[in-house]
Amino acid sequence: MSYALKLAGAAILFLVAGLLILLLFEGIWTRVGLGAAVIVVVGGLLFFAWRTDKKARESRAGLDRI
């Protein structure tokens, strides 16, 4: 598969994910405003990334000593 098709697929995936996020968090958008909703979503993504990184570091803990 060519790089252009992969890039187009990723762009479409991000577009669909963005639309799903807008639909899922519609109540938050209207109640607290766009800025606060973005903070909530980005905070959730940062927590998810931190948790994933922590699990990966724990699984590699024994490999650092080798």
N, C-alpha and C positions, 0 to 999 in steps of 0.2 A: 504494500500500500504506500502510496507516495506521501511525502511530507505535507503537501497542500491539502490532501483529503483528510489527513489526521488533524491538521489545523482547523479545517472547516468543521469537522466533527466535534472538536473540542469547543469551538465557538458556538455551535448549535446547542451543545450540552450545557454550556454556561448560560445561554439565553433561556433555555427551558428551566434550568435550576433557579434562575432569577425570577422567572414568572411564578414558579411554584412557591418560592419564598414570599413573594408579594401576596399571593393568595392565602398562604398559611398564616401569615402575620398581619392580615388585613385589619383585624381588631386593634392591634397595637398601633398600626399606622394612624388610625383615626382617633384613638384616645390620647396618645402621648406625643404625637408628632413624629415627623420623619427622623429628626436628629436622634431622639431617644431610642427609636426603634432600630436605627442603624447601630447604635451603641450596644443594644441588647443582642442583635444578631452577630456582630463582630465579636462581642464578648463570648458568646456561645462557641463561635468558631475557634477562638483562641483557646478556650478551655478544652475543646475537643483535640486540638493540635498538641496542647501540653500533655494531655492524658495519653495520647498515642505515642508521643515521644518518650514519656516516662516508662510506658510498657516496653518500648523497644530498647531503652537503656537497661532496664531490668533483665531483659532476655539476653543481652550481650554482656552482662556484668562479669561472668566468668571468663569471657574471651579476652578481656583487657589484660589479665594476668599472664597470658600465654606469650 
